[in-house]
Amino acid sequence: MHLPLLLSLALGAASLQVHAATGRFVEPESLPSEALGTNRTVRIWLPPSYDAAADRRFPVLYLHDGQNVLSSAGPHVAFGWGNWEVDKSVERLAAEGRMREIILVAIDNTRQRFPEYRGPSAGGEDSVYQAYRRFLIEELKPMIDRRYRTLPDAANTGVMGSSLGGIVSLALAWDRPDVFGLAASVSGAFQVEQKHFLGHVLKTHRDGPKPFRIYLDSGISSGRGDDGRTNTLAVANELRRIGWVDGVNLKHHLDEVPLTAEQLAPFNLPPDKLKEAQTAQHNELYWRLRVWRPLEFLFPPQKSATP
């Protein structure tokens, strides 16, 4: 078994590891939104040092599909795939000195998920996406920055999601790099809207890179296609053409080998999921295993000051 795969499997088994310091969840809150015209549930996790260091401020990562990304969601969400355990990954990676401690803000999706997350659309009907963007930037983020000890600048504010959540993460940072200086697309569904983001946003851009760091990944199979591999590579190549540089402000990862039944055994998946996971990487199990990569890239540990 290759070392990266062993590492991913070890990280995916976070719930089996115990750390001396743990973060804490804030009670989920249904926030009224003028932009959305309704309430939206938000889930917040504070890292271990938040209560221990009263004068310390923290970067913030905003997460789409909020009901699926934190360990508080339990092991049976997302049609049996389980949650991403992002908080456990942050806790572990920070304890190992591989990333900074961060605050997590997870925003639940609703029946409006597609029009909110698709970003700029081929037909120009962007009002729902724009309302979601306005909610994040004008309502949610200011509230988070008021209530919690955040580092509110763009360089310390990230946004991340999977599938459609991957598109909207890039779209938000593309539209407002002054707010979101970090963006991660995990198995981004760039095929929607007739590949509008790729063909009409990136390919027409001629003004050089915008000031934000980007993480992109995909698997090789979704069970029905290639888990966005082809389009994700095309997006990465357009970003390189524009001026993003691998390892500096761009990271593109391809998860090349779906797990075998033997490798999947520790995850205790239901029989139907066990079979599907051997040929499909577009699900919360694989996103849980891969999430350490964007976390490390977007929030690397701070370098010690030279004496």
WODA-V126239 format. One record per run of one state. SS is the DSSP state (2 for helix, 1 for strand, 0 for the rest). FROM is the first residue (numbers start at 1). LEN is the number of residues. If there is no record, write none. Layout:
ss: {SS/SS}
from: {FROM/FROM}
len: {LEN/LEN}
//
This chain:
ss: {0/2/0/2/0/1/0/1/0/2/0/1/0/2/0/2/0/2/0/1/0/2/0/2/0/1/0/2/1/0/2/0/1/0/2/0/1/0/1/0/2/0/1/0/1/0/2/0/2/0/1/0/2/0}
from: {1/3/13/14/17/24/34/38/47/49/53/58/64/66/69/71/74/86/96/102/108/113/118/127/148/150/151/154/157/163/164/176/182/187/192/203/213/220/222/223/229/243/246/247/250/256/261/268/271/278/280/281/284/299}
len: {2/10/1/3/7/10/4/9/2/4/5/6/2/3/2/3/12/10/6/6/5/5/9/21/2/1/3/3/6/1/12/6/5/5/11/10/7/2/1/6/14/3/1/3/6/5/7/3/7/2/1/3/15/9}
//
